[in-house]
Amino acid sequence: MEEFLNKIEEMVTHNAMCYSKDFMETPKEGYEKEFAEAHNEMALIAKLKEIVKEYYKKEVKQWTQKN
C-alpha cells in the first residue's frame, strides 16, 4: 500500500511542478485550477499515508500482543 501511495504521490507532485511557474509556489498563467487541484491531491496523499502508517502500527501491535 505504501509503495502504491508513493507512486501516486510522485505523479501528483510531478503534475504540480508542471503547473507551477516557479518551484511549486505560483501557478502558471491559465493553470491555476490544475495547480490548486494538484496541491489538494498532494495534501490528500500525505493524509492517506499517515492513516495507512497508523493502521499498520495498530495491526502490528495487535499481532504482537496475540503472539
FITOR-468358 format. One record per residue (C-alpha): residue number from 0; residue in three letters; x negated, y, z. Coordinates in steps of 0.25 Angstrom, whole numbers, padded with zeros to 4 digits. Example, Ala and Ser with C-alpha at 12.3 -4.5 7.8 and 13.67 -1.06 7.14 Angstrom:
# residues 2
0;ALA;-0049;-0018;0031
1;SER;-0055;-0004;0029
//
This chain:
# residues 67
0;MET;0000;0000;0000
1;GLU;-0011;0010;0004
2;GLU;-0018;0007;-0010
3;PHE;-0005;0010;-0017
4;LEU;-0003;0023;-0010
5;ASN;-0017;0027;-0012
6;LYS;-0015;0025;-0027
7;ILE;-0003;0033;-0027
8;GLU;-0010;0044;-0019
9;GLU;-0021;0044;-0029
10;MET;-0011;0046;-0040
11;VAL;-0003;0057;-0033
12;THR;-0016;0064;-0029
13;HIS;-0021;0064;-0044
14;ASN;-0007;0070;-0048
15;ALA;-0008;0081;-0038
16;MET;-0022;0084;-0043
17;CYS;-0017;0084;-0058
18;TYR;-0006;0094;-0054
19;SER;-0016;0103;-0046
20;LYS;-0023;0116;-0051
21;ASP;-0034;0115;-0040
22;PHE;-0037;0103;-0031
23;MET;-0023;0100;-0026
24;GLU;-0020;0114;-0021
25;THR;-0012;0120;-0032
26;PRO;-0003;0114;-0043
27;LYS;-0006;0117;-0058
28;GLU;0004;0126;-0064
29;GLY;0016;0118;-0069
30;TYR;0013;0106;-0060
31;GLU;0018;0112;-0047
32;LYS;0029;0101;-0045
33;GLU;0020;0090;-0049
34;PHE;0009;0095;-0039
35;ALA;0019;0096;-0028
36;GLU;0024;0082;-0031
37;ALA;0010;0076;-0031
38;HIS;0007;0083;-0017
39;ASN;0020;0078;-0011
40;GLU;0017;0064;-0016
41;MET;0003;0065;-0010
42;ALA;0009;0068;0003
43;LEU;0019;0057;0002
44;ILE;0008;0047;-0001
45;ALA;0000;0052;0011
46;LYS;0012;0049;0020
47;LEU;0015;0036;0014
48;LYS;0000;0032;0016
49;GLU;0002;0036;0031
50;ILE;0014;0028;0032
51;VAL;0008;0015;0026
52;LYS;-0004;0017;0035
53;GLU;0004;0017;0047
54;TYR;0013;0006;0043
55;TYR;0001;-0003;0041
56;LYS;-0005;0001;0054
57;LYS;0008;-0003;0061
58;GLU;0008;-0016;0053
59;VAL;-0006;-0020;0057
60;LYS;-0003;-0016;0072
61;GLN;0009;-0025;0072
62;TRP;0002;-0036;0065
63;THR;-0010;-0036;0075
64;GLN;0000;-0036;0087
65;LYS;0007;-0048;0081
66;ASN;-0006;-0056;0079
//
